[in-house]
Amino acid sequence: MAFEGLASRLQNVFGKLRSKGKLTEEDVGEALREVRLALLEADVNFKVVKDFIAKVKEQSIGQEVLKSFTPGMVVIDIVNKELTALMGGTQSKLARSNRPPTVIMMAGLQGAGKTTTSGKLAKMLLKQNHRPLLVACDIYRPAAIKQLQVLGEQLSVPVFFLGDQVNPVDIAKAGLQHAKDNGNDYVIIDTAGRLHIDENLMDELKNVRTAVEPDEILLVVDAMTGQDAVNVAESFHQQLELTGVVLTKLDGDTRGGAALSVKAVTGCPIKFVASGEKMDALEPFFPDRMASRILGMGDMLTLIEKAQAGIDMDKAKEMERKMRNAEFTFEDFLDQMEQVKKMGPLDQILEMLPGANKIKGMKDMKVDDKQMARVEAIVKSMTTEEKRKPELLNANRRKRIALGSGNSVQEVNRFIKQFDDMRKMMKQFSGMMGPKGAKGMKKLGKGKGFKFPF
């Protein structure tokens, strides 16, 4: 998880503040020293940390704060607002030209994930009923054009290319004309990267920019490179006047310093973040939601949006009734798996729940894609009657299911046991939605060793 170390440190600091009925200037000063260390350890730019702490301190050391009814909460609110401001304040949306097509130029170093991100962005636009065109302008990296073509085929998005012997500037111009002729309203230009910033790279990018006059110049940077990501963004911005940044591999960086520094250092907003290899693993960046997640307040808005996009509400209501009455069958389980998969990786969904990191056992809930496939095979090897009536699964039936799904009888038994445990847990979970919900969540957390059946 991005910001895992930072989130844990900050939540401990603010837990101490909340527990105090009164705060002194010394209390605030000590808390901010710990915040400063936590930010530096998270690889946040030193100057950014210095300015951030100064702003928080200026607002926190005041009689109206220290004498308020809940001084700890007021300080946390100040930190939340300043963290949000640090990352850009509000969501920065993708530009849209008044005279289509809107031209998006992708830039970045080799290995940052530029081509894959171009495909992800095309898929996002496709979902919004746009007609994107991908333009292959990377003529240097072996198989770069082929990679874009393969992505285009997977997504049913057209890819414009002229081979690797044509000048990238000419390809970009021809691609733009092709979009105009064929009614594409977005053009995504995948440019060449290098292993490091050099004059030839920058000159070529400047020439492409002059030729097509893009509405957006997005820099794709690898969040795992920490401070280097910020330095790369600064160099590109000085040369190209970027309009935004896309942070890739955010799920692989537990520190998250790049996300907290890039806007403050370059002035460029983070427009998207990518956390995963799948084509739908690209999300708009919301500074307020990210700040909320760092401080352990969860990200319910994103969770709700994912649910609305991926879940059939009528089915969800019927499923809720079945869970409440312990009527949940293997058929329902398969259906539920499909709907959950649409929302994204389950461990990332759990991270969005407020206070999830404090519930014992939540961190250990790992979801293995291969295990999910094995589980699916087990359920699909059952007869319709067996799926609807789990109690029918005697020893002979389990042996047959094991053979049919390519699993051992022990694995089938383990899954059925976990499914039964999950049914009980879901019944318990449905009771947490009422006024005693918080108490129920704590109770659930005490169930050490709980594992999802996938």
N, C-alpha and C positions, 0 to 999 in steps of 0.2 A: 504493500500500500504506500502511495506517495504520502510524504509528511508523517510517516508512522512514528519515527523517533521524536520529531518536533511536537506532534500532537500529544504524545504521551507526556513529554516534559512540561508543556504549557498547561495541560489539564491538571497535573500535580500541583503546579505553582498556584493555579487559580482555585484549586480545591482547598488549599491552606487559607487563601484570602477569604473565601466564602465562609469558612468555619469561624472566622473572627467576628465578633459583634461590633467591635470598634477597630478602626484602622488608624495608625499613626503614619507620619511621613517616613519613618524608618521602615515600617512594614511594606509600604509601597516601594521604597527604594530597594529593599532586599528582593522583593518579587521581581522588579524590573531588571535587577542584575542577573537573576536566573533566566529571565526571558531573553536578555541580551546574549547570554552564553548559549542558550538553546538555539537561537537564530543563527549564531556564528557556526555552531556545530552542524546545523542543517545546510551549511554552505551558502548562506545568504551573504551578498556583498557587504563588506565592512561599512562602507559609507551609508548604505541603505539602512543597516542596523542602527547606526549612530543617529541618523535622522529620525527613524521610527521611534526609538526609545525616548528621544528628546520631545517629540510630539505627544507621546502618551504621558510622559512625566509632567509636562506643562499642564495638561488637562486634569491629571489625577491628583496633583498636590494642590488642593484648594479646599476651603472650609465647607463649601456646599457638597463636595464629594465625601470628605472624611467624616462629616457630621450627618450624612444622609442615613436613612433608615436601614439601607442595605449597601454599605460602601463597597464591599467586595464585588457585588453584582454590577455596580456602576463602573468600577475599574475594568471589569471584564467586557462590558458594553463598549467602553472607550477603545480597548484593544481590538475588539471585533470590528468596529468602524474604521480604525486606522489600518488594520490588515486588509480590509475590503478596499480602502482607498489606495493602499500600496500596490494592489494587483490590478488597479484600473477603475475601481469604483462601480462602474456599471458594465453590463455586457456590451461588447463592441460587435455589431452585426456585420455580416458580409455585405459589401457594396452591391448596388444594383443600378446599372446604367439606365438613363432615361431613353437611350437609343440602343436597344439590344443589337449585338450580343454584349454582355458584360464580360470583360477580359480579365482573367486571373492568372498572374504569372507566379509560378512556384520557383523559389530559389533556395539554396542551401548547400552545405558540404556533402560530399559523398558519404553514404552510410547513415544519413540522418532519417531516411525513410521518405524521401521526396516523392518518388514514383508511386509507392503504396498509398501515401497520403493523398496524392492526386486522384487515385481511384476511389478512396474513401469519400473524398469531397464530392466526386461525381455521383456516387451512390446517394449521398445525403441530398443533393440537388434533385436527383431523379425522384426520390421519395416526396419531394415538395412540388412535384409535377412540372419540373423544368426539363429542358432538353439540352444537357451538356455535351460538349465535344472535347475529347482529350487530344492534345497535340504533342507529338513526340519530337522534342527538340534536343534530346540528349544523344548526340551522334558519337560520343567518345566511349562511354562505358559499354563493354561487351554485353550484348543481349538486353540493353536498356529499352530499345524500341519493342523487342519481342515481349518483354515483361509487361509493357503498357498495353500491347495488343491482347495478351492473355487476360489481363484485368478487364479490359474493355469487353471481351467476349463473355467473361463471367457475369458482368454487370449489365450486359446488353446496352453498352454505351459506345457510340462510334469513336474510332481512333483515327486521327489524320497523321500520316507519315509519308516522307519522301525518301526514306533510306538514310544511310550514314555517310553518303558522299555529297550531300547538299548542305550549304551553309545554314546554320540554325536560324539566322535572321530571315532568310528566304522561306524557310519552313514555317516560321511563326506568321509571316505575312500571308502566305498561301493558306494556312490553316484558318486564319481569321476570315479570309474571303470565302473559304469553303463553308464556314459557319453561317455567314450572311446569305449565301446561296441556298443553304439547306434548312434554314429556319431554326438553327441552334441558338438558344438565348444565353448560354454561358460557354465560354471558351477557357479551358484549363490548360495552360502551357507548361509542360514538364521540361524544365531546362537542365542543362548539365551541371554536375557538381564536381568538385575537386577534393583531394584529400586535405588540402589546406587552401586558404585564401591567396590568390595570386592575381597579378595585373591582367593577364590574359582572360581569366575567368570573369573578372569585373568588367573588362572592356566588352566582352561578348554579351554579358547581361545588360549592360547599358545600351548596346546597339539593338538588342531585342526590345527593350523598353521603349526606345525612341521609335522603332518601327511599328509597334502595335498599340502604344499609349495605353497600358493596362489600367483598369479601374482599381485593381488590387495587386500589390506585390507582397506575397506572403512568404516569410522565411520559415522554413521547416528546420527546427533544431532538436537535437537529441537531449532530453531533460537529464539523462543519466550522466552527461558530461559536466553537470554542475556549473561552476563559474565559467568554464570554457564556453558553454552555451550562451552565456550573457556577453562574453567578449566577442564571439562570432556575430551575435545579433548587432552589437555596437558597430563592428566593422562594416557589415553589410548595410546597415542603416545610413552610415556616413556616405557611402557610395551610391546607394540606390533609392534612398528615401522610402523605406518600407512603409506599408500601411498596416501590417499586422504580423503576428508570429503564431506558428503552430508548434506546440510542444508535443513531441512524440515520446513514447516509452515512459510516460509519467508513472505508470504502475510499477516500473522497475526501479524507480529512484525513491528510496525510503526517506531521503533528506528533503528534496523539493525546493532547494535553494534557487534554482533557475526560475521557477514559477513566481517566487516572491521577489526576485531581483529584476527580471527582464523589463518590466514596464517602467520601474523607477529609473533604471540606468539608461534605457534607450528612448523612452517616451512612446514606444510602440505597444499597442494593446495586444494581449494574448487573445486571439480570436477563437482558436480551437485547441483541444487537447486530445491526444490519442492514447488510449490505454488498452492495448491488446492488438493481436495480429488480424483479427477478423475485419471484414470490410465495413461492418457497421460500428466499429470501435472508434468512432470519431464523434466528439461532442462539442457543442458550443461552450465556451468558457465563461462561467458566471463568477466574478470575484466574490460577491457576497455569499454565495453557496459554498465556495471553497473555504472561505474564512470560517464559516459556520462549522464545516467538517473538521477543520484543524483544531477548533476549540471544543470539539466533542458535542456540538449541538445537532449533529446530523445534517442530512440534506434531503428533507422530505419532499421538497418541490421537484427535484430531479427524479426521485423515486416514484412520485405520483405520475409524472410525465411518462416515465418508462412503462409504468403499469397501464396507463391509458392507451399508449401506443401498441402494447403487446398483448393486452388481455381483453378477451370478450367479456363484457360486463354481465351479460345474461348467464353465461357459463359460470362466471365467478360467483354470482349470487347462489346458483344451484350448488356449486362446490362448497360454499360456506355452510349451506344447510346440511349437506352430507357430512362435512367435518364435525359440525356441532352434534350431529346425531350418531357419529361413528359409523356412517354408511359408506365411507370412502373406499372405493374398489380399485383393483389393479387397472381397470379401464380408465377410471378417473385419474389415476397416477400417471399413466402415459400421456393423457390429455394435458395434465398439469405440467408435466415435464416440457412439453412442446411450448406451452405458454411462457413458462419461466425462462426457457432458452432464448425466447425473443427479447426478454428484458436485459439480457447480458449475463456475464459471469456472476454466479450466486454470491461468491465472497465479496465482490464489489457492491452488490445490492445490500448485503448485510452491513457494510461500512457506512451506508447512508442512514441507518437507523440511529436516532439520538441516543448517545450513551452506550452504543453497542460494544465499544472497546472495553467497557467496564464490566460487562456481563461475563462471568467466568464460563469458559468453554467456547464462547463465540469465536475467539481468535483461532481455535483449533479446528473449526469447521471448514475443512478443506474440501474442495470439489474437484474430482479427477475426471476429465473428459472421457478417458478410456473406460473408467469404471461406469460412467453414465451409459456408454455404448453397451457394456456387458449387461447392465441392468435392463436396458431396453430389449436386448436379445432374450433375456429370461422371460420378461412379460409377454413378448411376442410369441414365445414358444408355448404359451398357455392356450387352452381352448377358450372360447368366448364364455362358456359357463364358469370355468375356473377363474377367469378375470373378474367376473361379477360376484363370485362367491369364494373368497379366499379360504374359507373354512373347509372346502373340498380337497385341499392339497395334502393328500396322504403321502406315505413313503413312495409308493409306486409311481404316482403322478409326478412327484418331485424328481425321481430318477429319470423319467421320460423327458421332463423339462430340461434337466441338466444335459442330457444327450443332444436334445434339439438346439440348445443355445450355445453349446461348446464350453460349458462350465462344469465344475465338479458339483457333486451333490451337496458338499459342505458349503460351497459358495451360494447355491440356491437356498439352502437352509438359512444361511446368515442373512441373505437379502430378505427372506420372508419374515424373519425375526425382526430385522430393522424396520421393515414396512409396518409390522404390527406395533412396534414402539412408536413409530412416527404417527400412526393413527391415534394412539393414546395421547401423544404430545399435541396433536392438532386439536383434539377435543379440548384439551387443557388450554391451548392457545386461544381458542374461540371464546373462552371465558375471561380472557384478559382484555377483551375489547371494551369491557364495561368500566365502571368507576374504580374497580380494584386492579386495573391493568398494570400499573407500575409494580405493585407487590407481586403480581403474577409473573412479570418478566424476571424479577429477582429469583423467584422460585424456579423458573425454567432454567436460569443460569446455573443453579446449583446442581443440575443434573449432569455431573461430570461424565466425560466420555461419550456423550451423545454424538452419534454420527448420522448424517443423512444417508439414505440407502443408495447413494450414487456418488 
